[in-house]
């Protein structure tokens, strides 16, 4: 009876040891690497940077670089989530790969959502809109434009006080950049020492005196 007991205990220990070895082999570490691709507006494949590749249960992950490449250690059987803004989320189950290194290619599909058209009106109802149109103070002169708004003084004031918009700021920056590139290797001159500038200055003073007189 004692021998049978020893044999039974030995058999149980052996089975437990085999189970532990099998679990360790099935949950071994694999270096998972890959490239994440996606489609652009022209339906052509491009490499996606900034894609999150992570294992939620383990709390570890990686982010693709500028070329869409990532590399991270995972366990066999892990569920890897691949997500990016504007694309549908995908899952990948790490297989029991015989090698310690595994390389995959993941293609994400765009997540396009079409919203219904919304019209934004400055008036809450049509009746209020009609009342506002009827209450307009139109100019008495004939023609679509009031001559008071086309006076030279008002236009000059608008030119001085109106700030530049986006295209004008861009044009100003490009002109400044072109001038700086052209004068990069040119000698720097002082405009106050230019005789022609002084001549233009005195000429403008004389013209202002004639206008005042």
FENHU-V232553 format. One record per backbone hydrogen bond with DSSP energy under -1.0 kcal/mol. NH is the residue of the N-H (numbers start at 0). CO is the residue of the C=O. E is the energy in kcal/mol with one decimal. If there is no record, write none. Layout:
# FENHU-V232553
nh-><NH & NH>
co-><CO & CO>
e-><E & E>
This chain:
# FENHU-V232553
nh-><4 & 5 & 6 & 7 & 8 & 9 & 10 & 11 & 12 & 13 & 14 & 15 & 16 & 17 & 18 & 19 & 20 & 21 & 22 & 23 & 24 & 25 & 26 & 29 & 30 & 31 & 32 & 33 & 34 & 35 & 36 & 37 & 39 & 42 & 45 & 47 & 49 & 51 & 52 & 53 & 54 & 58 & 59 & 61 & 63 & 64 & 67 & 69 & 71 & 73 & 75 & 76 & 77 & 79 & 80 & 81 & 82 & 86 & 87 & 89 & 91 & 93 & 96 & 101 & 103 & 105 & 107 & 110 & 128 & 129 & 130 & 131 & 132 & 133 & 134 & 135 & 137 & 149 & 154 & 155 & 156 & 157 & 158 & 159 & 160 & 161 & 168 & 169 & 170 & 171 & 172 & 173 & 174 & 175 & 176 & 177 & 178 & 179 & 180 & 181 & 182 & 192 & 193 & 197 & 198 & 199 & 200 & 201 & 202 & 203 & 204 & 205 & 206 & 207 & 208 & 209 & 210 & 211 & 212>
co-><0 & 1 & 2 & 3 & 4 & 5 & 6 & 7 & 8 & 9 & 10 & 11 & 12 & 13 & 14 & 15 & 16 & 17 & 18 & 19 & 20 & 21 & 22 & 73 & 99 & 71 & 101 & 69 & 103 & 67 & 105 & 45 & 43 & 39 & 37 & 35 & 63 & 82 & 61 & 80 & 59 & 54 & 54 & 52 & 50 & 68 & 64 & 33 & 31 & 29 & 27 & 93 & 74 & 91 & 53 & 89 & 51 & 83 & 108 & 81 & 79 & 77 & 94 & 30 & 32 & 34 & 36 & 85 & 124 & 125 & 126 & 127 & 128 & 129 & 130 & 132 & 135 & 146 & 150 & 151 & 152 & 153 & 154 & 155 & 156 & 157 & 164 & 165 & 166 & 167 & 168 & 169 & 170 & 171 & 172 & 173 & 174 & 175 & 176 & 177 & 178 & 189 & 190 & 193 & 194 & 195 & 196 & 197 & 198 & 199 & 200 & 201 & 202 & 203 & 204 & 205 & 206 & 207 & 208>
e-><-2.0 & -2.5 & -2.5 & -2.3 & -2.4 & -2.5 & -2.3 & -2.1 & -2.3 & -2.3 & -2.4 & -2.3 & -2.5 & -2.5 & -2.2 & -2.2 & -2.4 & -2.5 & -2.2 & -2.5 & -2.2 & -2.3 & -1.6 & -3.1 & -2.8 & -2.5 & -3.1 & -1.9 & -1.4 & -2.4 & -3.6 & -2.3 & -1.5 & -1.6 & -3.1 & -2.2 & -2.0 & -2.4 & -3.0 & -2.0 & -3.3 & -1.9 & -1.1 & -3.2 & -1.9 & -2.1 & -1.9 & -2.0 & -2.6 & -2.9 & -1.7 & -2.1 & -2.1 & -3.5 & -3.0 & -2.9 & -2.3 & -1.8 & -3.2 & -2.4 & -2.5 & -2.5 & -2.0 & -2.4 & -2.2 & -2.5 & -3.1 & -2.4 & -1.4 & -2.2 & -2.2 & -2.0 & -2.0 & -2.4 & -1.5 & -1.2 & -1.1 & -1.1 & -2.2 & -2.5 & -2.2 & -2.2 & -2.2 & -1.8 & -2.2 & -2.2 & -2.2 & -2.3 & -2.5 & -2.5 & -2.4 & -2.5 & -2.3 & -2.3 & -2.6 & -2.6 & -2.4 & -2.3 & -2.3 & -2.1 & -1.9 & -1.4 & -1.2 & -1.3 & -2.0 & -2.2 & -1.9 & -2.4 & -2.0 & -2.1 & -1.8 & -2.0 & -1.9 & -1.9 & -1.9 & -2.0 & -1.8 & -1.8 & -2.1>
